[in-house]
Amino acid sequence: MQRLLCAIVLGCLAAGCSSRPALRANGDPDGVSVSFGVTYDREVLDALMPGGPGFSRNVVVQSGYYAGGPWGDPFGHPWHHHHHHHHGWYGHGFVGAPLAYEPSTSLSLLAGDGPAQAQLFRLRVSESSESFSLPIRAGRRVVVTLQASGGRQGWQVLGEFDAAPGQIVRISLDGSGPRLSITPPPAPIIGPVAPASALPVIPEQPPSPSP
């Protein structure tokens, strides 16, 4: 019965976590389309070490005390209540070495008007690669920030750009560290210019005779 209840609770928690959208976006109604591409590798966490720009490391230390079973030997200790076998009690416990571990780290990408701001979007990074497009007002200055919470804590500005139609923003998160690159919009196509020899020749008119 207890296993069934635990399974139900864990299932509900998992469903609640998965229902949270990975991308929360709020583009400009009059914006131009800007494309974003994100590549992600867990090795990027090694680059977010203490001493790096804006990040710290959290370590949790738990007590090393371990309790015995709830129905131990009723006559194992002289201080057991009445030494009666109907009185449940906690049996032997022991103190071990403290357990230290680093919690898992959650990474998010933010885009907005300034560092650590998310007026345009907040993306919870979980897939190896993600891509999406967002309407952003042409000329708007956009600041992209990487935010970490959990084992690694802090944020770092990856870069900024001025939105333009057809722009591509690529964000790489891997063992080399977080990076941002901008591909400018393609240059407008200009048709071929006719050479001077191909232009029509207008003959000169002789001057009019004087009266």
C-alpha positions as CSV (number, residue, x, y, z in Angstrom):
1,M,0.0,0.0,0.0
2,Q,2.8,2.4,0.9
3,R,4.6,1.6,-2.4
4,L,1.4,2.4,-4.3
5,L,0.9,5.7,-2.5
6,C,4.5,6.7,-3.1
7,A,4.1,5.8,-6.8
8,I,1.0,8.0,-7.0
9,V,2.7,10.9,-5.3
10,L,5.8,10.7,-7.5
11,G,3.6,10.5,-10.6
12,C,1.7,13.6,-9.6
13,L,5.0,15.5,-8.9
14,A,6.4,14.4,-12.2
15,A,3.3,15.5,-14.0
16,G,3.4,18.8,-12.3
17,C,7.0,19.4,-13.3
18,S,6.5,18.4,-16.9
19,S,3.5,20.6,-17.3
20,R,5.6,23.7,-16.7
21,P,6.4,25.1,-20.1
22,A,10.1,25.2,-21.0
23,L,9.8,28.4,-23.0
24,R,7.9,31.5,-21.8
25,A,7.9,34.1,-24.5
26,N,6.4,37.6,-24.9
27,G,7.5,39.1,-28.2
28,D,6.6,42.5,-29.6
29,P,3.3,42.7,-31.6
30,D,5.0,44.9,-34.2
31,G,8.2,43.0,-34.2
32,V,10.3,41.3,-37.0
33,S,11.1,37.6,-36.9
34,V,14.4,36.8,-35.1
35,S,15.5,33.1,-34.9
36,F,17.2,31.5,-31.9
37,G,19.1,28.2,-31.8
38,V,20.4,26.7,-28.6
39,T,22.8,23.7,-28.3
40,Y,23.4,22.2,-24.8
41,D,25.8,19.8,-23.3
42,R,26.0,19.0,-19.5
43,E,29.8,19.6,-19.7
44,V,29.0,23.3,-19.6
45,L,28.6,22.9,-15.8
46,D,32.3,22.3,-15.5
47,A,32.8,25.8,-17.0
48,L,30.6,27.4,-14.3
49,M,33.1,26.8,-11.5
50,P,33.6,29.0,-8.5
51,G,35.7,31.9,-9.4
52,G,34.1,32.2,-12.8
53,P,32.1,35.2,-13.9
54,G,29.1,35.5,-11.6
55,F,28.8,31.8,-10.4
56,S,29.2,30.1,-7.0
57,R,28.9,26.5,-6.0
58,N,26.5,25.1,-3.4
59,V,27.3,22.0,-1.4
60,V,24.8,20.3,1.0
61,V,26.1,18.5,4.0
62,Q,23.8,16.0,5.7
63,S,24.2,14.4,9.2
64,G,25.7,11.0,9.2
65,Y,23.3,9.6,11.8
66,Y,21.4,6.5,10.9
67,A,18.5,5.2,12.9
68,G,17.7,1.5,13.5
69,G,14.4,-0.2,12.8
70,P,11.2,0.9,14.5
71,W,10.7,-2.6,16.1
72,G,14.1,-3.6,17.4
73,D,15.1,-6.0,20.1
74,P,12.8,-5.0,23.1
75,F,15.4,-6.2,25.6
76,G,18.5,-4.9,23.9
77,H,19.0,-1.9,26.2
78,P,18.4,-1.5,29.9
79,W,16.6,1.8,29.4
80,H,13.9,0.3,27.2
81,H,10.4,1.3,28.4
82,H,9.2,-1.4,30.8
83,H,11.1,-4.0,28.8
84,H,7.8,-5.1,27.4
85,H,7.6,-6.7,24.0
86,H,4.4,-4.9,23.1
87,H,6.1,-1.5,23.4
88,G,7.6,-0.6,20.0
89,W,10.8,1.4,20.0
90,Y,13.6,2.5,17.8
91,G,16.5,0.2,17.8
92,H,20.2,0.8,17.4
93,G,21.5,3.9,15.7
94,F,25.0,5.0,14.7
95,V,26.8,8.0,13.6
96,G,28.7,7.8,10.4
97,A,30.7,10.3,8.3
98,P,28.8,13.4,7.1
99,L,27.5,13.1,3.6
100,A,28.3,16.1,1.3
101,Y,26.9,16.4,-2.2
102,E,26.1,19.0,-4.9
103,P,22.5,19.4,-5.9
104,S,21.5,19.3,-9.6
105,T,21.8,22.5,-11.5
106,S,19.0,24.0,-13.6
107,L,20.0,26.4,-16.4
108,S,17.8,29.1,-18.0
109,L,18.3,31.6,-20.8
110,L,16.8,35.0,-20.4
111,A,16.4,37.8,-23.0
112,G,15.3,41.3,-22.1
113,D,16.2,44.9,-21.8
114,G,19.1,44.4,-19.4
115,P,21.2,41.8,-17.5
116,A,19.2,39.0,-15.8
117,Q,15.9,40.4,-17.3
118,A,13.4,38.4,-19.2
119,Q,10.9,40.8,-20.8
120,L,11.2,38.8,-24.1
121,F,11.6,35.2,-23.1
122,R,12.8,32.7,-20.4
123,L,13.9,29.3,-21.7
124,R,14.5,26.4,-19.3
125,V,17.3,24.5,-21.0
126,S,16.8,20.7,-21.0
127,E,17.2,19.5,-24.5
128,S,20.4,19.0,-26.4
129,S,19.2,21.4,-29.1
130,E,16.3,23.8,-29.4
131,S,15.2,26.4,-31.9
132,F,12.4,28.9,-32.0
133,S,11.5,32.3,-33.5
134,L,10.2,35.4,-31.8
135,P,8.9,38.7,-33.1
136,I,11.1,41.6,-31.8
137,R,10.8,45.2,-32.6
138,A,13.4,46.2,-35.2
139,G,16.3,48.1,-33.5
140,R,15.4,47.0,-30.0
141,R,18.5,46.3,-27.9
142,V,18.3,42.7,-26.5
143,V,20.5,41.4,-23.7
144,V,20.9,37.6,-23.3
145,T,21.7,36.1,-19.9
146,L,22.5,32.6,-18.7
147,Q,21.1,31.9,-15.2
148,A,22.0,28.9,-13.0
149,S,20.3,27.7,-9.8
150,G,20.9,24.7,-7.6
151,G,24.4,23.3,-7.4
152,R,25.8,26.2,-9.4
153,Q,24.2,29.5,-8.6
154,G,24.5,32.8,-10.4
155,W,24.1,34.5,-13.8
156,Q,26.3,35.7,-16.7
157,V,25.6,38.1,-19.6
158,L,26.3,36.2,-22.8
159,G,26.0,39.2,-25.1
160,E,23.6,41.7,-26.7
161,F,22.3,42.6,-30.1
162,D,20.0,45.0,-32.0
163,A,17.1,43.1,-33.5
164,A,16.8,43.1,-37.2
165,P,14.6,41.1,-39.7
166,G,16.1,37.7,-40.6
167,Q,18.6,37.7,-37.8
168,I,19.9,34.4,-36.3
169,V,21.1,34.2,-32.7
170,R,23.0,31.0,-31.8
171,I,23.8,30.1,-28.2
172,S,26.2,27.3,-27.4
173,L,26.4,25.7,-23.9
174,D,29.2,23.1,-23.8
175,G,32.5,22.3,-22.1
176,S,34.1,25.4,-23.7
177,G,31.7,27.6,-21.8
178,P,28.6,29.5,-22.7
179,R,28.9,31.5,-26.0
180,L,26.6,33.7,-28.1
181,S,27.0,34.5,-31.8
182,I,24.9,36.6,-34.1
183,T,24.4,36.0,-37.8
184,P,23.3,39.3,-39.4
185,P,20.4,39.4,-41.7
186,P,21.2,38.7,-45.4
187,A,22.1,41.7,-47.5
188,P,19.4,42.9,-49.9
189,I,19.8,41.5,-53.4
190,I,20.6,44.3,-55.9
191,G,20.0,43.6,-59.6
192,P,22.8,43.8,-62.1
193,V,23.8,47.2,-63.4
194,A,24.0,47.6,-67.1
195,P,27.5,48.6,-68.4
196,A,27.9,52.1,-69.8
197,S,28.4,50.6,-73.3
198,A,24.9,49.1,-73.1
199,L,23.2,52.4,-72.3
200,P,21.3,54.0,-75.2
201,V,23.2,56.7,-77.1
202,I,21.3,59.9,-77.6
203,P,22.7,61.8,-80.6
204,E,23.7,65.4,-80.1
205,Q,21.4,67.9,-81.7
206,P,23.1,70.5,-83.9
207,P,22.7,74.1,-82.6
208,S,19.9,76.0,-84.0
209,P,20.8,78.6,-86.7
210,S,20.8,82.2,-85.5
211,P,18.1,84.4,-86.9
